[in-house]
Amino acid sequence: MTLWSGRFTGKLDAVAWLLNTSLPFDQRLAAQDVRGSIAWAGGLFKVGVLSETEHAAITNGLNQIAEEFSQNTFAFQESDEDIHTAVERRLGELIGAAAGKLHTGRSRNDQVATDFRLWMLDNLPLLAEAVTGLQTTLVAVAERNQTALMPGYTHLQRAQPVTLAHWLMSHFWSLERDKDRLADLRDRVAILPLGCGALAGTAFDIDREALTLSLGFDSPAQNSLDAVSDRDFAAEFLFCATMLGVHLSKLSEQMVLFTTAEFGFFELSDAYSTGSSLMPQKKNPDLFELSRGKAGTLLGLLTGMLATLKGLPSTYDKDLQEDKVPVFQAFDTLTMILPVLAGAIETMTVKPEKMLAAIDSAMLATDLADYLVRKGIPFREAHAAAGKSVRVAAEKGVSLDKLSMDEWQAIGRFESDVYNNFDPMESVKRRNATGGTSPDSVKKQINLAKSKI
Ligand code: ARG
């Protein structure tokens, strides 16, 4: 039985039913649907639509239904069009005719928007927690590797030495922004549509402020037409999810590179790598590749959602039923990837000697220019001289630190202390201003990060 069959004599075509039903995915909103209904019953009782006995029967029935959902004993029927129908149908079985009063002054339009927002309020903290899990791992591995040096890259070309801790922490901060965004999104989720009816508002004098409080929202939606229509929060969630996915992709791309034989900076543990069905020697970083790949899927979910919203007039349109699957999919994807990445990074073996061997003396050319600057030479001139030394060394086929004193003097105003410039740790230590890669500076970063997790 649908909630709307009164006006009809015929039955919906079987395939059309499958297209129309949302139960396969909105049953995930079961707990929220029951909570919303308990709050609504309270509102109806206060305005006298429900007697005390009816209110008690409805509340008890809904609590029993909640119990059935949590015990996984709730029996859905094929005729349940959506989660709202299923709950109301079951309530009727449990308490009889009084169940028919629950939907007074309410529509599935304000109901589903409420359920979905409740679901998001419940689940945003879980996603944030999963992000914190990865951040915690990054900080822990950074703490263990505060003096391990590696090349820092720009354009994927060797640029300047950095510490592994600094590199790991770079990913901490992008995740921190993701958490900020999720926290900020909460304010726009916590606006209550319930009591807005189908579109024009409810004709019963419901205390929506009280409803707001009882459901843990911040304020009631101020315009009923907007309230049943607004899925900004779903689109915003998908943006936050995609941005997070892009950050995980960036981290994953580097993990894929750094675990190749060519880089060899890290080796993945067996628990987080996979093999090849053909090539016995292979140890593949599939999990990082999947994380990189899923960022593309997340972006598709976001653009799909925006494309759906773009064509709609205001108030409720059935297109809006398409809001839930992408949000659930994005949530499930991220809450699966995050602990896997954390586990993989936590258990990888760092190869400090490989990282150090990848630092060549040309990566200290900036330090060479800075050295001349400290002797009073303008940076532009110093840059040109250091650049020339790199060219001369390349032409001679030697590394920069192997040029002779005569060669240095032919290039520019270098003195015998020029050779002091080729210790990568000294280069790293000099970058001691806030945000720089020096161990002291990174230590401060780590401490600040720890205060945030
Ligand atoms: N299953 C619907 C959805 O997810 C519930 C709202 C249905 N409203 C309606 N007027 N048909 O959006």
Residues whose N, C-alpha, C, O or C-beta is under 5 A from the ligand:
A	BS01	LIG	S22 D82 R108 N109 V112 L320 Q321
